[in-house]
Amino acid sequence: MNYTSDSQAVEIAAHAIPMEIEDIQAFDSQIIASALDVLRIEAEAIEALAPNIDDKFVQACKLLLACKGRIAVSGVGKSGHIARKIAATLSSTGSPAFFIHPSEACHGDLGMLTKEDVFIAISYSGEAHELLTLLPRIKQLKIPLISLCKPNSTLAQLAHVNLDVSISKEACPLGLAPTASTTVSLAMGDAVAIALLQAKGFTTQDFAYTHPGGLLGKRLLLQVADIMQTGDAIPRVNDTALISDALLEMSKKCLGMTTVVHASAPHKMIGVFTDGDLRRILNQNIDIRTTPISQVMTKSFKSILPTTLAIEALNVLENHLITALAVLDNNNNLVGTLNIHDLFRAGIK
């Protein structure tokens, strides 16, 4: 694969510009001005949407909150892309939804609808015949119909509730490409989704359940029990062991520490010995081959429950400037150990 430098990219772009454009700097300014104009127009269109968050908006949200089935969202063309995104946002924030293509719905996909659903139709003009064709069947099912379109359009007149998403102009200078209109419809859909989220008391924990594969899911769902070292992988010596025995165990388990347990009760932890403890005793006149680990271990140690969230365990490690923790159950039995590298491998950072 060939890569170009910034200077080469500029040179290539310059040659790609039509020959009649002689002033490259003026052309660059024109591009920037055009982009800023689009952002301004779309921002103004969203801001102008605020008065439309009114009683009709509340009524639409109430219909959606009362929905016992799922929310079907439909649109054609660019509005179809917006409908897909709105359905995805609703689903991920606690309001089960799906996208239904109006053309496919006319050829069998209407069978996906049930009498317990709510239908959201998106068409800026409100005259998309593909959507209008569906309305008689939706009426037969007695499904609440919410539209996002211009007021006084056919779709708006047939809907139970219409959310006005009309704009003064598109960002497209030709007034043809859906730009500001799709942005406004998307913003209205987001407003609905978040209003429902808050009304339902949807929490970050709930959000994590719908995003188990993402970083947020890991941070909010992964527990210490899911990633801790258990069984023979736990570095462990009893309180009668020598320091040299503890060092061998630390070297074998590669966690930078070992737990110290009662000789008669291997699940009852009484101390910990770490790399830091080793450094502290090196300046002392201590024979590691004859001194019991119980004389140099740290008796006041940090521990954590296996049900603790992994992200909370990371906070404990960072706040106390340590790299490993003993994992004790509710009966103070040693059930595992957790190293900071276990967290990193699990994607907790």
N, C-alpha and C positions, 0 to 999 in steps of 0.2 A: 504494500500500500504506500502511495506517495503522499507526503505531507508538504504543505507549502508554508512559508513564513508569512508573517503579517504583511511585510512589504510586497511579497509576491502576490498575496491575495488582493491587495489594493491595486497592483498593476493589472491583474487579470480582470478585476471589476471595472477598471478604467477602460480597458479594451472592449468590454462587453456593453458599455454604454453607447447608444446610437451616436453616430458621428456628428449629428447636428447639435448635440449638447456639448458646448465647448467649455463652459465654465463648470468644472467638476465641483468646486466648493459650493456654488449656487445649487447644483443638483443635490448635493448632500444635505444642504439646508432644507431643500424642498421635501426630501424624504422624511427628515426629522419633523418638520412642520406638519406634514400629512399624518404621521403617526400620532403626534400630540393632539391633533384635531380630533382624531378618532377617539382617543382616550377622554378628551373633554366632552365630546358629544355623548358618549356612552355613560360617563359619570353623571352628566346632567340628566340623562334619561332615567337613571336609577333614582337620583334625588327627587325627580318629579313624580316618582312612583309612591312616595310617602303618603300623600293624601288618599291614595286608594287602599291603604290599610285601614279599613273602616268596618262597619257592621257586616258588610258582605264577607269580608275576610274572616271575621269571627264566625259567621254562619258556616262558611266553608270548612273551617277548622273543626267545628262541632260535628259536622257530617262525617268528617274523617275520623274523629275521635270515637264516634259511635259505630264505626265500621267493624263488623264482626268477622268479615272475610279479609280480602286483600284489596289494595288500591291499584286499579288498572290505569296506567298512564299511556296516552296515545297521541301521536302527531305524525305528520308526513313531511318529508323534506328536511329542512334545517330544524323545523319545530320537532321533528321526530328525534333528532339527535338530542335536543334539549329535554324531550320527554324521557329518553333513556337515562339521562343524567339525573333528572328529578326522581325517577323511580329508584335508582341506585341510592341516592341520598336518603330517601324515605326509608328504604329497607335497612340501611346501615344505622339509622337513628331510631329504630324501634317501631316503625310503621311499615309492616310487610307490604311490598309493592312489586309490580312487574310491568314491563313495557309490552304493549301489544301493537303490532303494526296494523294500521287501519286496512291496508290492502289485503294482507294475509287474514285479517279478521273477517273480511267479506268472503273468504274462501275456506272457512272452517275454524279459524282460531277464536271465533266468538264463543266456541264451546268452553274456553277457559274461564268465562265469566260465570259467576253464581249470583244468586239473589242477595247474598250477604256482602257483595263487593260494592265499592264506590268507583266511579269512572271519572278520570280527569282527561279532558280533551284540550289539546293545545293547537291553536291555529291563529296566527296574528290577524289575518283578515276575517276569520270566523266563517269563511265560505268554502273551506276545503271540502270538495265533494266526497272524498274518501271517508272523511269523518262523518259528514252529514248522512251518508248511506247507513252508518251504524246506528243512528239514533232511534229508529223505530224499534229495533230489537232491544236496545237498552231501556226504552220506555216500557216494552212488554215485560221485561224482567223487574221493572220498578226499581232500577238501580239509580241512586242519586247521581246526578251529572253535574260536575263542576267544570267550567270552561275558563280558559285563559285566552282572551281574545279582545278585539275591539268591541265596545258596547254598541248596541243597536244592530249587530250583525245577526245572521240567521242562527249561528251556534249560540251566541249569547242569549238570544230570545228563547231558545229551547232548553237551556240549562236551568237547573234549580238555582245555581249561584254562578254568576260570572265575575271573575276577577279581572278588572280592567288593566290591560298591559299595553294600552295604546301609547304611542310616542309622537313627538312633533316632527322628527325626521330621522332617517337612517344615517349612520356614519359614512356609508358608501356615498361618494359624491354624485354618483349616477342615480341614487335613490332606489337602487334595484337589489343589491345583495343584502340579505337579512343580516344586520349587524347590531345596531342598537335595539332592535325589536327582539332578537333572540337573547341578548344580554338581559333585557328587562324581564323576559319570561323566565329565564334561569334564576334571576334574583328573586322573583316572586315565588318560584318553587322552593328556593332555599328558605325564604321567610316562612313559608308554610311548614316545611320540615322541622325547622328549629322551634317554631311555636308549638308544634305537636310534641317535640322532644321534651320541652320544658313542662308542658301540660301533663305529660305522662310520668314525669319524675325520672326520666331516663338518666342513668348515671354513667360515669366513666367505666365502671365495672361492666355495665350492660354493653357499652360500646366495645369494650375489649372482647366480649363474647362473640361479637359479629366480625371481629378482626383478629382471629387467632394466629394468622400467619404473618401479621405485621409486627413492627417494633413495639407499637403501643400494646398489642395483645400480649407480647412477651413481658412487657413491663408491668402489666396489670393482672396477668393471670398466672404466670410462672411462679411456683412456690419453691422454697428451699428443698423440700422433699423430692422435687422433680430432678434436681441436679446435684444433690449432695453425694459424697462418698459414703458407702455403706459396707457392712460386712467386713470381709478381710481387707478391704481397701482403707479402712479406718486405721490411722497410726495409733497404736495403743501399747502401753507397757504398764505393768502393775507397780505398786508403790515400793516393792522390795527390789526392783531392778536397779542396776547401776547406771550411772550416767552414760557409760560406753554402750550399754544395751539400748538406751534411749536414742543415742546418736545413730546406731545401726538401723533402728526402726525408722527414724526420720529420713535417713538416706534411702531406705528401701521404698518408702511410701511417697517420697518426693513432694511433701506438702509444706516443708519448712517448719514443722511442729509435730509433736506427738501428745496425745492425751495420756494422763496418768490415772489409773483406776485402782480400786481396792483389789488386792490379790484374791480375796475370797468372794468378791462381787464384781466381775469384769464389766458390768454395765453401770457401775456407780463411779462417776468421775470425781476425782478429788483435786486435780490440778492439771496444769499444762506446761510443757517445756518447748520453747521455741528457739529459732535462730538467735533472736535477741537475748534470750536467757543464756545461751551458749557464749555469746560475745561478752556478756557481763562477768561470767565466771573465769574467763581466760586470764584476766589480770589477778585472779586470786590463786592462792596456793592450794589448789584442789586437785586430787588425783581422780580422774574420771573412771579409773578401773576399780576403785575401791569405795567411791562415794555413792550412796543410794540417791536415786533421782528425787526421792521425797524431800531431801535436804535443800535442793536448789530449784525445785519446780515453783511455778507461780500458782498460788492457791486461790487468788482472786482473779478469775478468768471470765471472759465474755462468752456467753452462749446465746443460742437462738432456737426458736421452735421450728419444727419441720414445716408447719403451716404458714410461716412467715413468708410474705411475698419476697421474691428474689431481689427486686429493686430496693426493698427496705433493708435486706441483708447487706447490699452494697453500701448503703448509706451508713450502716453500723461500722463496717470495715473502714470506710473513708473517714468517718468522724473520730474513730479511735486510733487511726493510723496503724492498723494491723492488717495482715493478709489472710488470716484464717480464723474460723470460728468453730467451736464445738456445737453440735446440734443435739439438744436434749428434748425429750418428750415431756408431757405434762407431769409425769412422775419422776422427773429429773434423771431418767435413764439415758445413757449415751446411745444415740441411734445413728449418728453420722458426723461427718466433718465437712466443712465448706471452705474452699479456697477461692481467693479472688479470681484465679484463672478459670475456675469452674463457671463463674458468672460471665466472664468474658467470652468463653467458648459458647455459652448459651445465648450470646448476643445482648447481655445486660451490661450497659456502659453508661 
